[in-house]
Amino acid sequence: MSASATLALAVELIARNSVTPQDGHCQQRLIELLEPLGFVCETIASNGVTNLWARRGSAAPLFVFAGHTDVVPPGPAGQWSSAPFVPTIRDGKLFGRGAADMKTSLAAMVVACQEFVAGHPDHRGSIGFLITSDEEGAAVDGTVVVCQRLQARGEVLDYCLVGEPTANAVLGDTIKNGRRGSLSGHLLVQGVQGHIAYPQLACNPIHQAAPALAELVAEQWDAGNDYYLPTSFQISTINAGTGANNVIPGSLALDFNFRFSTASEPDALRRRVHAILDRHGLACTIDWTLSGLPFLTERGALSEAVAAAIYAELDVRTELSTTGGTSDGRFIARICPQVIECGPPNASIHKIDEHIELRFIDPLKNIYRRTLEQLLAHAPDRELP
């Protein structure tokens, strides 16, 4: 396989405008490349979202590559050094929306499979692809729908490698073996509006809420664990007042969020918040939104295979991490016991002039291929000392 095959496919995919939930026919291109390898490809559409499930083989174990073809909007095109959907190479980098998040990963996955199947046509187990165009959006018609479909028909996933950008300084320095959950609340505290010179005739919701908010901020929600920092409570917005400096406001509105670990449960967090507010006697309501549960993959066959592949390819000792936002790994973890995220450096994702360094593109493909060899071909690889 040509050393430039991954770059060529990445360029082709980046050139397809696929702002979420659009796919830009990226998945059709993947199908054209996977079917000749023996993959049976199935398009699963849901409310304008395009999803792809492809599988080669029927035996266990099933190793799945997962990712997304959708990208975030590019923002003001005039602020880009080159057009966001015109892949451009300069200064040793490939520029374009999706270069890091995560069309280069998709290209690397496909080319890695081409090389692996060519060298191991009778490999053990099966290989799958779970691709969506809804990861950057609401994420209600994408990966979660495919996972529900697979679960309903009894397809069992053993390993899943998600191509999200996970590296910090250099490719391979960090992979994700879990993500925190996200629980948000919109708090509305009722007071009594009045003239600021007659506070005895009003009830200031800011004053009423302040001691409770201080307690919520100071509360230790959990102690974390070996993989997670303690759960964090953060206030993101707070609004009260009419704009006049002589009016006590009649209400206070506040948005907050928990990024919580596997050491906490969302129902318990809700109960504890309400208990603190009740203890302070606040007249209030909370609208809750649970946008993701935490997941965690303990050290095991998949994390060890990825770590060994990184070390063999780059001489880099990778670190396991659970930091960052949510990902579709939270859905896959419900039906797959081992989920690891491994992808390019994440410094430029969602930014103007998103890019990936050219020197990382083929090594990423090789990491994916080596991982397949570790798990499905038992090929010898360089061991971590």
C-alpha positions, -999 to 999 in steps of 0.1 A, spaced: 0 0 0 13 34 -10 27 55 19 5 84 6 -28 65 5 -39 77 39 -31 113 30 -49 110 -3 -80 97 13 -79 123 41 -77 150 14 -106 135 -4 -128 134 27 -119 169 39 -130 183 6 -165 170 12 -185 197 31 -202 176 59 -212 201 85 -233 182 111 -257 164 105 -247 163 68 -224 135 56 -214 150 23 -213 114 8 -182 106 29 -197 73 40 -205 63 5 -168 67 -3 -159 46 26 -184 19 14 -167 19 -20 -134 12 -3 -146 -13 23 -169 -36 1 -140 -48 -20 -123 -60 12 -153 -82 20 -172 -58 43 -210 -61 43 -221 -24 45 -254 -12 59 -266 24 58 -289 33 88 -306 66 83 -324 84 111 -341 119 109 -316 133 84 -286 116 99 -265 91 79 -250 61 98 -228 33 85 -224 -2 100 -200 -24 81 -187 -58 91 -161 -82 77 -166 -117 90 -190 -133 115 -168 -148 141 -157 -135 175 -139 -114 186 -154 -84 169 -131 -54 166 -148 -21 157 -134 11 144 -158 40 153 -159 76 142 -179 104 125 -179 121 91 -196 153 103 -177 183 113 -184 215 132 -192 247 111 -160 264 100 -168 298 112 -159 329 92 -143 315 61 -124 348 56 -104 341 88 -90 309 74 -56 310 58 -71 288 31 -107 277 24 -119 253 51 -131 227 26 -102 230 2 -76 207 18 -43 226 17 -8 214 25 17 240 37 44 242 64 44 204 68 7 204 78 -26 194 62 -52 222 67 -90 219 65 -121 214 86 -120 179 99 -83 174 94 -79 165 131 -115 159 140 -117 134 125 -114 127 88 -77 118 89 -85 91 115 -112 77 92 -87 76 63 -62 59 86 -87 33 97 -97 24 61 -61 22 48 -50 2 79 -78 -23 71 -66 -25 35 -31 -33 46 -42 -57 74 -66 -77 52 -39 -79 24 -15 -94 49 -40 -115 69 -69 -124 46 -79 -152 69 -75 -133 102 -94 -145 133 -126 -127 144 -143 -99 126 -137 -62 118 -164 -36 120 -169 1 112 -195 22 131 -196 57 115 -221 85 120 -228 120 108 -243 131 141 -214 132 166 -209 170 165 -246 177 168 -274 165 190 -261 129 190 -296 114 192 -298 99 157 -263 87 153 -241 62 172 -268 56 198 -292 45 171 -267 21 156 -258 7 190 -295 1 197 -299 -17 164 -269 -39 170 -280 -48 205 -315 -57 193 -302 -82 169 -276 -97 192 -244 -85 176 -217 -85 203 -188 -61 202 -156 -71 220 -133 -42 212 -139 -6 199 -113 19 188 -127 54 184 -106 78 163 -112 109 183 -83 133 186 -67 124 219 -30 134 217 -16 164 234 19 174 223 27 145 199 8 116 183 4 87 208 13 105 240 -23 102 253 -52 79 246 -86 79 263 -99 50 283 -130 68 295 -149 101 296 -168 120 323 -205 123 323 -223 156 318 -253 167 340 -266 202 336 -292 222 355 -311 254 349 -319 268 384 -346 295 388 -348 311 422 -379 331 430 -379 363 450 -401 394 453 -393 424 432 -393 458 449 -377 492 454 -341 489 466 -347 515 493 -374 493 508 -358 459 511 -382 450 539 -410 449 513 -391 427 488 -371 395 488 -338 396 470 -332 362 453 -295 370 449 -290 373 486 -312 343 492 -292 321 468 -257 332 476 -251 310 507 -266 280 490 -244 286 459 -213 289 481 -221 255 497 -227 239 463 -193 252 450 -175 240 482 -192 206 484 -170 175 477 -192 155 455 -168 125 453 -131 118 457 -126 105 421 -107 73 416 -76 59 399 -88 72 365 -108 103 373 -104 135 391 -131 144 416 -164 154 401 -167 191 394 -196 215 399 -194 246 378 -216 276 374 -216 288 337 -241 317 337 -261 337 363 -287 364 355 -309 387 377 -321 422 376 -340 446 354 -311 467 344 -320 495 368 -298 500 399 -327 508 422 -348 476 417 -345 444 437 -349 416 411 -378 392 413 -359 362 402 -325 348 396 -316 323 368 -285 302 368 -270 275 347 -246 249 361 -229 217 351 -215 186 367 -187 168 348 -190 137 369 -169 105 371 -179 69 376 -176 76 413 -209 94 412 -244 86 400 -266 114 383 -296 106 405 -275 110 436 -261 143 424 -296 156 418 -308 146 452 -278 162 469 -283 195 451 -320 196 460 -311 188 496 -287 218 498 -312 241 482 -340 229 505 -318 234 536 -314 270 527 -352 274 522 -350 286 486 -382 289 465 -368 274 433 -371 250 405 -344 231 385 -347 218 349 -322 189 345 -304 177 314 -283 145 314 -263 146 281 -239 118 288 -230 91 313 -194 84 322 -177 53 309 -144 36 318 -124 8 303 -100 -7 328 -65 -17 316 -69 -48 294 -63 -63 260 -74 -33 240 -55 -6 259 -24 -28 260 -26 -35 223 -29 2 214 -1 11 238 21 -16 223 13 -4 188 22 32 197 54 22 213 64 0 184 56 27 159 68 59 177 88 48 207 63 68 228 49 56 261 12 65 260 -8 77 290 -44 67 297 -67 97 303 -103 104 310 -102 142 305 -120 163 279 -156 165 269 -181 137 260 -178 115 230 -198 88 213 -177 63 233 -204 68 260 -230 50 237 -206 23 225 -195 14 261 -231 3 268 -227 -26 244 -189 -31 243 -167 -39 273 -135 -23 260 -136 11 243 -104 32 237 -101 65 219 -69 71 199 -63 98 174 -43 129 163 -32 158 185 -63 179 195 -48 214 198 -64 227 166 -98 210 167 -129 232 162 -106 261 155 -99 283 126 -71 267 105 -77 232 119 -48 210 108 -28 178 113 10 175 109 19 154 79 44 135 99 16 120 120 -7 108 93 9 75 82 21 66 117 -15 69 128 -25 44 102 3 21 113 -9 23 149 -44 12 138 -29 -16 117 -6 -28 145 -36 -28 169 -55 -51 145 -24 -74 143 -21 -75 180 -57 -86 185 -67 -105 154 -35 -119 139 -12 -123 169 16 -107 149 47 -101 169 52 -65 179 76 -45 200 68 -50 237 68 -23 263 97 -29 286 
